[in-house]
Amino acid sequence: MKKPVNDSEEFVYQVCHKSFLSLWSYANPRGKNSKELCDILIVCEPDIIIISVKDIKLTDSGNIEVDWQRWLRKAIEGSVDQIYGAEKRIKSTSHVIRSDESQGLPFPLSDVQRIHRVAVALGGDDKVPIQFGDFGKGFVHVFDRVSFETILRELDTITDFVQYLIDKENLYYSGKHTVFEGYEEDLLGYYIFNGRSYPQDFDVIVVGSNIWDEIIKKPEYKEKREADRDSYIWDRLLENIIEDLLNNNLEFDPDLNQSELALRTMAREPRFARRILGKYFKNFMDLAAQRRIESRTLTSPESNIAYVFLAKPHGENRQSRVSELEGRCFVVRGLQQNCKTVIGIGTEQYEPGKGFSLDIFYLHQETWTAEDQKQLKYAQKEFGWFASPQQKSIHEDEYPTS
């Protein structure tokens, strides 16, 4: 994601980069005739998030109604026009074109695309009532600086953020009446308080003020934020693999599109699942450093995807490590018949002062045959890969209580 061209886009860039990670985020991508498509573009199949940023200073003419209308026209209507134009262009384009004219990831096929339209309106100083909704060609979410930063700090994965956008759109199109007394972050607080959903059976929803302030004071919310610290281990692992991928340091597959599939699957894990995955990966690496274990497997509680971790001593042949990683993923696919997708991550056992390399492997297999089962048994007997697996269930609350 290349550096944005002004301070307003830089603000949005930093928020998006942290939440959606570098491989799927683009600043100032190009459209027709090399013109700017939009300010920020997120492409993580099947989702496409089109973001337009406007920083318009609120004038003071002495007539507040006139000032508000002028600001809304420049800050919001201008973004809406850019977003609708970008969406039209995307539908006739195969790949993202970066700001330097190089080719990025392919756009999802039209039959699976989910497009989300986001306008970030800055400069209103929290004085102008923000308008959002369908402006004629699809729903546009409109955030100011505070609400955008708050929501993407709270829902800082592609899966969590997009689900909020979808649920909010469904609420709007339901025809039910919603009364706003607070701000967007209060709507977020209402959403979280109701188990990340909006009630189905109602006539009127009243979104009061200070809901968000009350939510973040709750002890279980503070416990959640503390517990989520482990989840960012998963984010750092992803970014390390992405860096190796873009620098052609991955042994298994130099093709960006195939590599992105494995990384995208990992990135689509929501924050709560990342907490468990990150904690488990750290525990595995600690045990591997003590030479107590070489490999372990874990199934995500959200996606039902199985992950295989492998750590070998420094100096071992890397291609052999990759082959073992692939073989272990195959065995896990057979042992866990309800998991059609298995992702393997290979590295070295930690040693102070020594670097490390990373390999990733993606396996998706819909059916399991008798021949597959025969090969599984051979791998267990010949190489000892998960020959005597011990299963353990893990329970964790998203909002722990002390």
C-alpha positions as MATLAB code, in Angstrom:
seq = 'MKKPVNDSEEFVYQVCHKSFLSLWSYANPRGKNSKELCDILIVCEPDIIIISVKDIKLTDSGNIEVDWQRWLRKAIEGSVDQIYGAEKRIKSTSHVIRSDESQGLPFPLSDVQRIHRVAVALGGDDKVPIQFGDFGKGFVHVFDRVSFETILRELDTITDFVQYLIDKENLYYSGKHTVFEGYEEDLLGYYIFNGRSYPQDFDVIVVGSNIWDEIIKKPEYKEKREADRDSYIWDRLLENIIEDLLNNNLEFDPDLNQSELALRTMAREPRFARRILGKYFKNFMDLAAQRRIESRTLTSPESNIAYVFLAKPHGENRQSRVSELEGRCFVVRGLQQNCKTVIGIGTEQYEPGKGFSLDIFYLHQETWTAEDQKQLKYAQKEFGWFASPQQKSIHEDEYPTS';
ca = [
       0.000    0.000    0.000;
       1.804    3.148   -1.221;
       1.841    6.248    0.966;
      -1.237    8.489    0.505;
      -0.893   11.970   -0.908;
      -2.275   14.133    1.934;
      -2.694   14.133    5.715;
      -6.383   13.140    5.635;
      -5.706   10.089    3.491;
      -2.689    9.314    5.680;
      -4.977    9.138    8.712;
      -7.344    6.709    6.972;
      -4.394    4.783    5.521;
      -2.895    4.167    8.957;
      -6.215    2.935   10.373;
      -6.883    0.642    7.395;
      -3.332   -0.691    7.227;
      -3.491   -1.773   10.857;
      -6.904   -3.400   10.466;
      -6.757   -4.967    7.007;
      -2.983   -5.544    6.672;
      -0.716   -4.616    3.797;
      -1.432   -7.281    1.175;
      -5.083   -6.323    0.730;
      -4.890   -2.528    1.125;
      -4.253    0.028   -1.618;
      -3.807    3.785   -1.401;
      -4.826    5.882   -4.428;
      -5.345    2.974   -6.880;
      -5.720    3.855  -10.545;
      -8.812    3.697  -12.715;
      -9.504    4.648  -16.323;
      -6.763    6.635  -18.076;
      -4.593    6.327  -14.944;
      -6.919    8.597  -12.982;
      -7.372    7.960   -9.270;
     -10.049    5.325   -8.682;
     -10.641    6.176   -5.021;
      -8.593    7.142   -1.982;
      -8.320    3.755   -0.277;
      -9.306    0.343   -1.664;
      -9.487   -2.912    0.310;
      -9.724   -6.133   -1.715;
     -10.017   -9.348    0.292;
     -12.200  -11.822   -1.601;
     -15.166  -11.769   -1.642;
     -15.172   -8.274   -0.113;
     -14.253   -4.984   -1.766;
     -14.304   -1.842    0.386;
     -14.249    1.438   -1.546;
     -13.219    4.354    0.666;
     -13.401    8.020   -0.236;
     -11.891   10.649    2.078;
     -12.882   14.314    2.089;
     -11.482   16.901    4.488;
     -13.683   19.994    4.197;
     -13.399   22.813    6.702;
     -16.714   23.829    8.231;
     -17.323   27.499    7.453;
     -18.855   30.018    9.829;
     -21.118   32.332    7.844;
     -23.387   33.080   10.768;
     -26.094   30.792    9.364;
     -25.549   27.308   10.756;
     -28.071   25.651    8.416;
     -26.339   27.080    5.359;
     -22.920   26.062    6.708;
     -24.102   22.513    7.364;
     -25.630   22.099    3.900;
     -22.507   23.456    2.224;
     -20.309   21.086    4.208;
     -22.558   18.075    3.552;
     -22.583   18.803   -0.174;
     -18.805   19.010   -0.427;
     -17.793   16.385    2.120;
     -20.413   13.690    1.599;
     -21.944   14.156   -1.836;
     -18.481   14.491   -3.345;
     -17.429   11.183   -1.769;
     -20.638    9.457   -2.837;
     -20.047   10.415   -6.483;
     -16.468    9.126   -6.343;
     -17.531    5.850   -4.718;
     -20.282    5.142   -7.244;
     -17.875    5.927  -10.090;
     -15.223    3.610   -8.659;
     -17.742    0.810   -8.250;
     -18.794    1.094  -11.890;
     -15.167    0.951  -13.003;
     -14.357   -2.051  -10.800;
     -17.148   -4.081  -12.369;
     -15.379   -3.862  -15.745;
     -11.811   -4.368  -14.454;
      -9.987   -7.626  -13.755;
      -7.230   -6.481  -11.356;
      -6.363   -3.701   -8.966;
      -3.967   -1.177  -10.499;
      -1.707    0.310   -7.865;
      -0.809    3.996   -7.727;
       2.527    3.203   -9.426;
       0.631    1.498  -12.305;
       1.723   -2.015  -11.274;
      -0.856   -4.789  -11.114;
      -2.292   -5.801   -7.760;
      -4.599   -8.620   -6.754;
      -7.453   -9.720   -9.013;
     -10.914   -8.486   -8.170;
     -13.321  -11.207   -6.982;
     -15.552  -12.551   -9.737;
     -18.779  -10.605  -10.148;
     -20.974  -13.457   -8.902;
     -19.228  -13.494   -5.492;
     -18.303   -9.809   -5.092;
     -19.546   -7.979   -2.011;
     -18.978   -4.260   -2.409;
     -19.036   -1.960    0.612;
     -19.053    1.824    0.190;
     -17.448    3.988    2.881;
     -17.108    7.777    2.985;
     -14.893    9.341    5.640;
     -15.928   12.982    6.091;
     -13.405   15.055    8.004;
     -13.406   18.719    8.979;
     -16.907   18.891   10.449;
     -15.492   19.059   13.981;
     -18.310   16.769   15.238;
     -20.760   19.646   14.772;
     -22.602   18.465   11.642;
     -25.182   15.641   11.823;
     -23.735   12.882    9.632;
     -26.009   11.493    6.920;
     -25.709    7.936    5.615;
     -27.917    5.659    3.545;
     -28.763    4.896   -0.064;
     -27.901    7.884   -2.231;
     -29.397    6.310   -5.351;
     -26.953    3.550   -6.330;
     -26.423    1.589   -3.145;
     -25.901    2.125    0.575;
     -22.987    4.359    1.591;
     -21.614    4.290    5.145;
     -20.484    7.733    6.284;
     -18.095    8.163    9.218;
     -16.403   11.151   10.776;
     -12.903   10.989   12.255;
     -13.973    9.805   15.702;
     -16.445    7.151   14.557;
     -14.131    5.750   11.861;
     -11.210    5.440   14.255;
     -13.400    3.991   17.028;
     -15.112    1.376   14.859;
     -11.921    0.177   13.208;
     -10.170    0.015   16.554;
     -12.967   -2.194   17.846;
     -13.702   -4.201   14.676;
     -10.171   -4.385   13.333;
     -10.361   -7.407   11.048;
     -11.924   -7.639    7.600;
     -14.503  -10.150    8.855;
     -15.594   -8.187   11.942;
     -15.780   -4.843   10.139;
     -17.633   -6.118    7.075;
     -20.201   -7.961    9.194;
     -20.955   -4.702   11.002;
     -21.454   -2.931    7.660;
     -23.758   -5.684    6.404;
     -25.834   -5.753    9.588;
     -26.150   -1.984    9.573;
     -27.318   -2.005    5.946;
     -29.862   -4.712    6.717;
     -31.180   -2.608    9.594;
     -31.562    0.360    7.233;
     -33.334   -1.641    4.530;
     -35.596   -3.402    7.032;
     -37.842   -0.339    7.012;
     -37.851   -0.211   10.796;
     -37.566    3.239   12.330;
     -34.324    4.167   14.090;
     -34.013    7.299   16.204;
     -30.481    8.631   16.704;
     -29.778   10.642   19.816;
     -26.075    9.793   19.849;
     -23.288    9.171   17.357;
     -22.121    6.300   15.158;
     -19.999    4.909   17.976;
     -23.174    4.703   20.094;
     -24.758    2.589   17.361;
     -21.670    0.387   17.565;
     -22.123    0.133   21.331;
     -25.766   -0.864   20.879;
     -24.653   -3.493   18.336;
     -22.031   -4.991   20.659;
     -24.336   -4.924   23.686;
     -26.866   -7.002   21.705;
     -24.328   -9.705   20.841;
     -23.199   -8.103   17.576;
     -26.651   -7.954   16.118;
     -29.716   -5.770   15.948;
     -33.069   -7.013   17.270;
     -35.434   -8.389   14.648;
     -38.768   -7.844   16.373;
     -39.186   -4.124   17.009;
     -41.021   -1.053   15.798;
     -38.557    1.646   16.818;
     -34.897    1.515   17.929;
     -33.696    4.495   19.931;
     -29.909    4.865   19.881;
     -29.156    7.018   22.879;
     -26.118    9.120   23.615;
     -23.167    7.895   25.700;
     -23.867    4.198   24.958;
     -20.298    3.690   23.789;
     -18.858    5.469   26.824;
     -20.834    3.148   29.095;
     -19.755    0.017   27.168;
     -16.033    0.716   27.472;
     -16.343    1.262   31.227;
     -17.625   -2.273   31.804;
     -15.049   -4.600   33.441;
     -15.746   -7.428   30.998;
     -14.989   -5.088   28.087;
     -11.664   -4.151   29.669;
     -10.924   -7.851   30.224;
     -11.635   -8.514   26.553;
      -9.242   -5.793   25.400;
      -6.531   -7.235   27.635;
      -7.165  -10.811   26.434;
      -7.069   -9.678   22.808;
      -3.404   -8.746   23.154;
      -2.576  -12.362   22.261;
      -4.561  -12.040   19.019;
      -2.033   -9.614   17.550;
       0.536  -12.417   17.504;
      -1.534  -13.716   14.575;
      -1.445  -10.297   12.879;
       2.342  -10.098   13.210;
       2.722  -13.632   11.894;
       0.632  -12.698    8.860;
       2.659   -9.579    8.150;
       5.923  -11.533    8.468;
       4.737  -14.055    5.885;
       3.455  -11.256    3.624;
       6.861   -9.572    3.783;
       8.570  -12.825    2.828;
       6.086  -13.336    0.012;
       6.589   -9.889   -1.489;
      10.385  -10.288   -1.195;
      10.270  -13.755   -2.845;
      11.544  -15.454    0.296;
       8.846  -18.135    0.408;
      10.145  -21.509   -0.691;
       6.847  -23.191   -1.475;
       5.204  -21.025   -4.125;
       6.314  -17.707   -5.632;
       2.951  -17.083   -7.290;
       1.206  -14.137   -5.605;
      -2.336  -15.285   -6.309;
      -1.851  -18.811   -4.916;
       0.030  -17.534   -1.883;
      -2.620  -14.899   -1.236;
      -5.284  -17.601   -0.944;
      -3.594  -19.112    2.114;
      -2.877  -15.736    3.679;
      -6.384  -14.472    2.953;
      -7.850  -17.483    4.732;
      -5.771  -16.627    7.792;
      -6.676  -12.936    7.541;
     -10.398  -13.653    7.424;
     -10.244  -15.066   10.960;
     -12.084  -12.616   13.253;
     -10.435  -11.045   16.284;
     -11.747  -13.575   18.821;
     -10.466  -16.526   16.775;
      -7.126  -14.758   16.323;
      -6.837  -14.502   20.093;
      -6.987  -18.282   20.431;
      -4.815  -18.925   17.368;
      -2.192  -16.400   18.461;
      -2.043  -17.711   22.012;
      -1.816  -21.308   20.767;
       0.920  -20.474   18.243;
       3.003  -18.710   20.903;
       2.616  -21.677   23.263;
       3.665  -24.034   20.461;
       6.784  -21.988   19.668;
       7.751  -21.912   23.356;
       7.493  -25.719   23.582;
       9.343  -26.142   20.278;
      12.199  -23.953   21.554;
      12.531  -26.367   24.502;
      12.681  -29.282   22.014;
       9.558  -30.717   23.635;
       7.482  -30.700   20.455;
       7.912  -30.314   16.677;
       4.380  -30.051   15.380;
       0.872  -29.325   16.542;
      -2.560  -28.775   15.037;
      -5.480  -26.555   16.025;
      -8.940  -26.008   14.557;
     -10.242  -22.450   14.467;
     -13.374  -22.011   16.600;
     -14.891  -19.632   14.023;
     -13.947  -20.877   10.549;
     -13.525  -24.613   11.231;
     -10.212  -24.430    9.363;
      -7.429  -26.656   10.679;
      -3.957  -25.195   11.182;
      -0.737  -27.202   11.366;
       2.347  -25.673   13.000;
       5.792  -27.139   12.348;
       9.117  -25.984   13.819;
      12.359  -27.740   12.874;
      15.911  -27.180   14.151;
      18.094  -24.595   12.429;
      20.189  -26.053    9.661;
      17.711  -28.683    8.517;
      16.989  -28.782    4.794;
      14.202  -26.328    4.047;
      12.733  -28.316    1.182;
      12.436  -31.309    3.497;
      10.631  -29.098    5.969;
       8.207  -27.954    3.282;
       7.562  -31.563    2.238;
       6.905  -32.568    5.840;
       4.574  -29.613    6.289;
       2.555  -30.652    3.241;
       2.438  -34.250    4.441;
       1.282  -33.301    7.916;
      -1.485  -31.122    6.452;
      -2.653  -34.098    4.406;
      -2.756  -36.303    7.504;
      -4.737  -33.701    9.462;
      -7.236  -33.401    6.595;
      -7.876  -37.132    6.956;
      -7.995  -37.130   10.743;
     -10.473  -34.252   10.860;
     -13.058  -35.117    8.243;
     -15.171  -32.062    8.989;
     -12.276  -29.739    8.071;
     -12.058  -29.401    4.302;
      -9.279  -26.791    4.472;
      -5.933  -27.133    6.224;
      -3.212  -24.475    6.403;
       0.339  -25.304    7.406;
       2.929  -22.874    8.799;
       6.551  -23.974    9.015;
       9.531  -22.260   10.640;
      12.653  -22.904   12.752;
      12.735  -23.563   16.461;
      13.581  -20.311   18.233;
      17.218  -19.764   19.185;
      18.495  -16.456   20.579;
      20.458  -14.450   18.035;
      19.330  -16.512   15.074;
      16.872  -15.466   12.402;
      14.014  -17.508   11.018;
      12.268  -18.328    7.766;
       8.588  -19.006    7.184;
       6.721  -21.348    4.858;
       2.986  -21.640    4.359;
       0.948  -24.363    2.693;
      -2.722  -24.376    1.670;
      -4.738  -27.585    1.232;
      -8.400  -27.710    0.331;
      -9.862  -31.137   -0.386;
     -13.610  -31.684   -0.594;
     -13.638  -35.499   -0.647;
     -11.629  -38.172    1.116;
     -11.133  -41.467   -0.695;
     -10.072  -44.946    0.330;
      -6.739  -44.315   -1.418;
      -6.287  -41.138    0.606;
      -6.909  -43.100    3.796;
      -4.310  -45.662    2.730;
      -1.723  -42.913    2.210;
      -2.613  -41.389    5.576;
      -1.944  -44.670    7.372;
       1.364  -45.035    5.531;
       2.475  -41.528    6.569;
       1.571  -42.200   10.183;
       3.434  -45.515   10.250;
       6.449  -44.499    8.148;
       7.068  -40.966    9.436;
       5.115  -40.854   12.699;
       3.122  -37.781   11.625;
       0.297  -37.447   14.163;
       0.462  -41.208   14.637;
      -1.062  -41.056   18.121;
      -2.952  -37.759   18.180;
      -4.241  -36.485   21.507;
      -7.271  -34.228   21.317;
      -7.958  -31.420   23.756;
     -10.912  -29.026   23.861;
     -10.372  -25.352   24.692;
     -13.029  -23.017   26.073;
     -12.620  -19.278   26.221;
     -15.104  -16.419   26.616;
     -14.805  -13.428   24.300;
     -15.706  -11.187   27.239;
     -14.014  -12.834   30.249;
     -15.019  -12.097   33.809;
     -12.451  -12.086   36.563;
];
